[in-house]
Amino acid sequence: MRPIAIPTSSRPAISLTIALWVTLTMVILASIALGYRQYWPSAIWRAIFAFDGSESAVVITTLRIPRALLAPLVGAALGVAGVLTQTLARNRIASPDTLGINAGAALAVVASSVWFGVGSIAGMSVAAISGALATSLLVFGVAASSGGFSPIRIVLVGVTVGGLGYSIVQIILTTNEAQLKELLFWLTGSFADRPISFAIGGAPVVLVGLMVAWMLAQPLDALQADDTTAANLGVPLAVVRWSGFLTVSLLTGASVCMAGPVGFVGFVVPHVARRFVGLGHRRLIITSALIGAIYATTADVLARFIIYPAEAPVGAITSTVGGTVLLILLKRRVA
Amino acid sequence: MTEATTEATATRNAVISIEELSLDYGKVNVLHSLSLTIPRGKITVLAGANGCGKSTLLRAIRRLHKPSGGRIFLEELNIHGLGEKALARKIGLLAQSPSAPEDMTVQELVRLGRYPHQTLLQPWSAGDTEAIEQAMAGTGVGDLRDRRLGSLSGGQLQRAWIAMVLAQETDIICLDEPVNHLDLAHQLECLELVHRLKEQFGRTVVLVLHDLNLAARYGDTLVFLRGGKIVATGAPADLVTEELVADVFGVQARIITDPVHGRPLCIPLRLSERQSS
C-alpha cells in the first residue's frame, strides 16, 4: 500500500526550522563580531560575561549587541507583516512598502516628533502603530470603494498613498532643518546607533504581533480563496480582516519605530519562504519570521562592508535587493 | 402516484425547509415570500431565467445573504441560530467562479475544506487526512495533488474545487452553476460527479443550473423560479411541460422524452409572448 503523505509532514519542517535557527544564530554572532573592527568570540564572551570596561567591551555591549538584537526583531516583524498583507490583499506584490504602510508609520513618527516633540520610545511606537493602522485602513478602504476590490487597484492606491506620505515627510523636514539630519538617516532605515532600550521595548510588541499572526494562520489559509469560499468554510471575514490589519500595523509600526522604514523586507521574505514550505500559514508565518530575521541581520552586516570603512544604511541594501526581485517577478508575471 | 402521498413523503424527508423567505439587495426585492422543502439525499435543481433569484436563493440557504423575512430550517434547527463553523459543517457551497492563488496545489486547496473541523489547538487530525484522501479519490484528483491550480485544465480545476467542498464533509452540498465555462465533455464529467456525490457519498445536493435539459436529466426535483418566486416544484417529468417552459423561460418549445434516459427533453422553437400568470 502506498504510504499516505501526511500533509503536515513534520520531519522536513523540523529540520528546516532547525537549519534556520542555526543560521540565524550564526548571523547574529557575525553581526556582533564583524564591522569596522572585528572581534573574536573570546572578546564577545568577555564583554558579556566579564565586562572590564575596555574599549572593545564597550563597543560590543553598547553598539554591536543592540543592533544584533534589533535587526532580527525588525526582520521577523516585517517578514510576517508581509505574509499577512499579501494574504489580506490577495496579492503577491502587496507588502508594507507597496501598500504605503511603512510610509504612513514613518510620517506619523516624523510628524509627532517635529510638531509635538514626541521623543520617547513609547510615544514613537504609539505614533508609528497608529500611523500604520490609519494608512492600511485608508488604502484598503479606498481600494474597496467605488466598485470591486481588485488586486491591481490596491497596489496602485498603496503606491500613491506611500508616495504621498513620503512627500509630506519631506515637506515637514525641509521646514525643520534642526532635526533634518537625524531624521533623514532614520528614514532610510538603519539598525545602527539605537540604544538597547529600542530592542527591549520593541521585542514584546513584535512577539505579540507574531503570536497573533500565528493564531490567525488557519483562517488566513481559507482567506486565500475568494470571499464566498472563505465564508462558506465558516471564516468570520470581518473579524479576521480587522485582526489582520491590526497585526500588520503592530508589526510594521514597531519595526518602523525601531529602525525606520527598512524597505522591501516584507515584500521579499514571503516569496522566499513559500518556496520552502508552500502556502500553509502555520509554517509560512514561522518560516517567514526566521528568514526575515536572517535577511535583515545579514543585510545589516553587509551594510558595514559595502562602502567600508563608511557604513551604508541597511534600508538601501534591502530596497535594492527587493526592487530587483520585484522587477524579476513582474517580468515573469508571477506577481 | 397521487400528489398527496408525494407531498407527505417530501415533508418527512425534508432536510431543509424554507418558510416565507424574502430577501432584498438594498431596496431591490429579490426573493418574495418563498417557501420550499429540499428532500434529503436527492439532487434538487434550481432553474429559471437570468435574474430570477436562483443563485440568491442558493446563497441564502448557505446563509451568505441575510434575509429580510422568513426562516430557513436545517432539519429542526433555524440556520440563523448556528455558529459559523457549525453551519459550515452542515452545508457546503461552491461559488460560481471560485478563486484561489495560482500557485496553490490541489492538495492545499482540498485541505481548506477541513477548516470548519479544525481548532487552534487541533490543527490537523487523522480524520482530516482521511477526509481529504477520500475527497481527492472520489473526484479523481488524487494524481493531481501536487499540481498547481494554475496548471490545471478547466475540468480538472472544477473537480479540485468539488473535492474541496466534499472534504468539508457536509450533508448538504450547494453548487452554483458548476458547469459554466466548461465544454460539453467536462459538463458531463462534472454532472456525473455531482450524481456520484448523491449515489456514492449520500449527500443532498442543491444545484443551480440554467441549462434546462441538464437540469431535467440530473435533477430528482426541479424548482422553477421567476421574478423571485417559485413557479413550480416537482419531478422533471411533471414540470418540464410546454406551458411551464413558456411561462418560466419565455420560450416556445416542443417537449419530447429523451429516448436514452427517459427524462423530458426540451427543444426550443422560438421566443414566446410571456403570459402573465
Interface residues (C-beta under 8 A of the other chain):
Chain A: I4 I6 P7 T8 R90 R92 M215 A217 Q218 P219 D221 A222 Q224 A225 D226 T228 T229 A231 N232 L233 G234 V235 P236 R274 G278 L279 G280 R282 V334
Chain B: R59 R62 L64 G83 E84 K85 A86 L87 A88 R89 G92 L93 L94 A95 S97 P98 S99 A100 P101 D103 M104 T105 Q107 E108 L109 R111 L112 G113 Y115 P116 Q118 L120 P123 W124 T129 I132 E133 M164 V165 Q168
